[in-house]
Amino acid sequence: MSGPVVETAAMNLHLTSGKTPLHILKDISFHIDPGEVVAVVGPSGSGKTSLLMVLGGLERATDGAVTVGNTTLAGLGEDELAIFRRRNLGILFQNFHLIPSMTALENVALALEIAEDGRSYKAIRTAATEALAAVGLSDRLDHLPSALSGGEQQRVGLARAIVNKPKLLLADEPTGNLDQETGAMVIDMMFALARDNDTAVFLITHDRSLAAKADRILNMNHGHLSAAVAVPA
């Protein structure tokens, strides 16, 4: 696609806690280009996950513009947002969120079945097999999540997130439950696959050594998103 995958302009998010109004995101304007990896760092409660939810159409911006994959999110109904997510997004979770009763292959194939893009069962299994091969799990296709290590489970999650070649990959602390070495391997794999597919990546992380691998680092603080920050050695 031409132009940014993600573009926001003067976007705000207001929520209410009880009777208390909260200004969660404040005049957010930024973009992510195809194949670009943007890492967002900042303290807990600063608004990082809220921004991810807005980009994923899981939370509605109060005002301002939000465009993802040439789709303007304002005004879309719930059914339209669900279609938007199926066609445009991959999501990588901290806690893996694999279905325990399904094999690695079935977990990845499910993402394509949900996408409802008209592929045959054979084509779905082929694509899922190729995605698992891309993350080095060709020998784990028939394994249940309980038979996989944490790193292997997250690689299944990565295969599921990229199998449909999404325009945008959202990753919320994807290495939070992994040791440092395994987490670094998953991040390197995720970045390489995303860049190969021109997938934009929005990564939330507290690990600045992982953030340093991104193309660009942004800082979130009290709802404000600032320019790139230096990463200490």
C-alpha positions as CSV (number, residue, x, y, z in Angstrom):
1,M,0.0,0.0,0.0
2,S,1.1,3.6,-0.5
3,G,1.4,6.0,2.4
4,P,1.4,5.1,6.2
5,V,-0.3,2.0,7.5
6,V,-1.2,3.9,10.7
7,E,-1.9,7.6,10.9
8,T,-3.5,9.5,13.8
9,A,-4.1,13.3,14.0
10,A,-4.9,15.2,17.2
11,M,-6.5,12.0,18.6
12,N,-7.9,12.0,22.1
13,L,-9.4,9.4,24.4
14,H,-11.7,10.3,27.3
15,L,-13.0,7.7,29.7
16,T,-14.9,7.8,32.9
17,S,-14.0,5.9,36.1
18,G,-17.1,6.0,38.3
19,K,-18.0,9.7,38.1
20,T,-14.5,10.8,37.5
21,P,-13.6,11.9,33.9
22,L,-10.2,10.7,32.7
23,H,-8.2,12.1,29.8
24,I,-6.3,8.9,28.7
25,L,-4.8,9.9,25.4
26,K,-3.9,13.5,24.7
27,D,-3.6,14.9,21.1
28,I,-1.8,11.9,19.7
29,S,-0.4,12.5,16.2
30,F,1.9,9.9,14.7
31,H,2.3,7.4,11.8
32,I,3.8,4.0,11.1
33,D,5.0,3.2,7.5
34,P,4.8,-0.3,5.9
35,G,7.5,-2.6,7.2
36,E,8.4,-0.1,10.0
37,V,8.8,-1.3,13.6
38,V,7.8,1.3,16.2
39,A,8.4,0.5,19.9
40,V,6.5,2.5,22.5
41,V,8.0,2.7,26.0
42,G,6.8,4.4,29.1
43,P,5.6,3.7,32.7
44,S,2.6,1.6,33.5
45,G,-0.6,3.6,33.3
46,S,0.8,6.0,30.8
47,G,-1.7,5.1,28.0
48,K,0.3,2.6,25.9
49,T,-2.2,-0.2,26.0
50,S,-5.1,2.3,25.5
51,L,-3.4,3.5,22.3
52,L,-3.0,-0.1,21.1
53,M,-6.7,-0.7,21.7
54,V,-7.7,2.4,19.7
55,L,-5.5,1.3,16.8
56,G,-7.1,-2.1,16.9
57,G,-10.6,-0.7,16.9
58,L,-11.2,-2.1,20.4
59,E,-11.6,1.3,21.9
60,R,-13.1,4.4,20.1
61,A,-11.2,7.6,20.1
62,T,-13.2,10.5,21.5
63,D,-12.1,12.9,18.8
64,G,-9.4,13.3,16.2
65,A,-8.6,11.1,13.2
66,V,-7.4,7.4,13.3
67,T,-6.7,5.6,10.0
68,V,-5.3,2.1,9.8
69,G,-4.7,0.4,6.4
70,N,-6.6,3.1,4.5
71,T,-9.6,2.5,6.8
72,T,-10.9,5.5,8.8
73,L,-12.1,4.0,12.1
74,A,-14.4,6.8,13.2
75,G,-18.0,5.9,12.5
76,L,-17.5,2.2,11.9
77,G,-20.1,-0.1,13.5
78,E,-19.1,-3.1,15.6
79,D,-19.6,-5.5,12.7
80,E,-17.5,-3.3,10.4
81,L,-14.8,-3.1,13.0
82,A,-14.7,-6.9,13.3
83,I,-14.3,-7.1,9.5
84,F,-11.6,-4.4,9.7
85,R,-9.7,-6.4,12.3
86,R,-9.9,-9.7,10.4
87,R,-8.5,-8.0,7.2
88,N,-5.9,-5.7,8.6
89,L,-4.6,-6.8,12.0
90,G,-2.4,-9.4,13.7
91,I,-2.1,-9.4,17.4
92,L,0.6,-10.9,19.6
93,F,-0.3,-11.3,23.3
94,Q,1.9,-11.5,26.4
95,N,0.0,-14.6,27.6
96,F,0.0,-16.4,24.3
97,H,-3.8,-17.1,24.3
98,L,-3.5,-20.4,22.4
99,I,-6.5,-22.7,22.5
100,P,-5.4,-25.6,24.8
101,S,-7.3,-28.3,23.0
102,M,-6.0,-27.4,19.5
103,T,-2.6,-28.3,18.0
104,A,-0.1,-25.7,16.9
105,L,-1.3,-26.1,13.3
106,E,-5.0,-25.8,14.3
107,N,-4.3,-22.7,16.4
108,V,-2.7,-21.0,13.4
109,A,-5.2,-22.3,10.9
110,L,-8.1,-20.9,13.0
111,A,-6.9,-17.3,12.3
112,L,-7.4,-17.9,8.6
113,E,-10.8,-19.6,9.1
114,I,-12.0,-16.6,11.1
115,A,-10.7,-14.3,8.3
116,E,-13.3,-15.8,6.0
117,D,-11.3,-15.0,2.9
118,G,-12.6,-17.9,0.8
119,R,-9.6,-20.2,1.1
120,S,-10.1,-23.9,0.9
121,Y,-9.3,-26.1,3.9
122,K,-6.3,-27.4,2.1
123,A,-5.0,-23.8,1.3
124,I,-5.6,-22.9,5.0
125,R,-3.5,-25.8,6.3
126,T,-0.8,-25.1,3.7
127,A,-0.6,-21.4,4.8
128,A,-0.6,-22.4,8.5
129,T,2.1,-25.0,7.9
130,E,4.3,-22.4,6.1
131,A,3.8,-19.8,8.9
132,L,4.9,-22.3,11.5
133,A,7.9,-23.2,9.4
134,A,8.8,-19.5,9.2
135,V,9.1,-19.5,13.0
136,G,11.1,-22.7,13.1
137,L,8.3,-25.0,14.3
138,S,7.9,-27.5,11.4
139,D,8.4,-30.3,13.8
140,R,5.8,-29.1,16.3
141,L,2.7,-29.0,14.0
142,D,0.7,-31.6,15.9
143,H,1.8,-30.6,19.4
144,L,-0.7,-29.2,21.9
145,P,0.3,-26.0,23.7
146,S,0.9,-28.0,26.9
147,A,3.6,-29.9,25.1
148,L,5.4,-26.7,24.1
149,S,7.8,-24.5,25.9
150,G,6.9,-20.8,26.6
151,G,9.1,-19.7,23.7
152,E,7.5,-22.2,21.4
153,Q,4.0,-21.2,22.4
154,Q,4.9,-17.5,21.7
155,R,6.3,-18.6,18.3
156,V,3.0,-20.3,17.5
157,G,1.3,-17.0,18.6
158,L,3.6,-15.2,16.2
159,A,2.8,-17.6,13.3
160,R,-0.9,-17.0,14.0
161,A,-0.4,-13.2,14.0
162,I,1.4,-13.1,10.7
163,V,-0.3,-16.0,8.8
164,N,-2.7,-13.6,7.0
165,K,0.1,-11.1,6.2
166,P,-1.6,-8.3,8.1
167,K,-1.0,-4.6,7.4
168,L,-0.5,-4.0,11.1
169,L,0.9,-6.2,13.9
170,L,0.0,-5.1,17.4
171,A,2.3,-6.6,20.1
172,D,1.6,-5.9,23.8
173,E,4.6,-6.9,25.9
174,P,5.0,-10.1,23.8
175,T,8.2,-11.1,25.7
176,G,6.8,-10.5,29.2
177,N,6.5,-14.2,30.1
178,L,9.8,-15.2,28.4
179,D,13.4,-15.3,29.6
180,Q,15.6,-12.6,28.1
181,E,17.3,-14.9,25.5
182,T,14.1,-16.4,24.3
183,G,12.4,-13.0,24.2
184,A,15.1,-11.6,22.1
185,M,14.9,-14.5,19.7
186,V,11.1,-14.0,19.3
187,I,11.5,-10.3,18.8
188,D,14.2,-10.7,16.1
189,M,11.9,-13.3,14.4
190,M,8.9,-11.0,14.6
191,F,10.7,-8.0,13.2
192,A,12.2,-10.0,10.3
193,L,8.9,-11.5,9.3
194,A,7.1,-8.1,9.5
195,R,9.7,-6.4,7.4
196,D,9.6,-9.1,4.8
197,N,5.9,-8.8,4.5
198,D,5.8,-4.9,4.7
199,T,3.8,-5.3,8.0
200,A,3.9,-2.3,10.3
201,V,4.6,-3.2,13.9
202,F,3.3,-1.3,17.0
203,L,5.3,-2.8,19.9
204,I,4.7,-2.1,23.6
205,T,7.6,-3.1,25.8
206,H,9.3,-2.2,29.1
207,D,12.5,-3.7,27.9
208,R,14.6,-1.0,26.4
209,S,17.2,-3.4,25.0
210,L,14.4,-4.9,22.9
211,A,13.0,-1.5,22.0
212,A,16.4,-0.5,20.7
213,K,16.0,-3.1,17.9
214,A,13.0,-1.1,16.5
215,D,13.3,1.4,13.7
216,R,11.9,4.1,15.9
217,I,11.2,4.5,19.7
218,L,8.4,6.7,21.0
219,N,7.8,7.5,24.7
220,M,4.3,7.6,26.3
221,N,3.9,9.6,29.5
222,H,0.7,10.8,31.1
223,G,-1.2,10.2,27.8
224,H,1.3,12.2,25.6
225,L,3.3,10.5,22.9
226,S,6.7,12.1,22.4
227,A,9.5,11.8,19.9
228,A,12.1,9.1,20.0
229,V,14.0,8.8,23.2
230,A,17.6,7.6,23.7
231,V,18.0,4.1,24.9
232,P,20.8,3.7,27.5
233,A,23.5,1.2,26.7
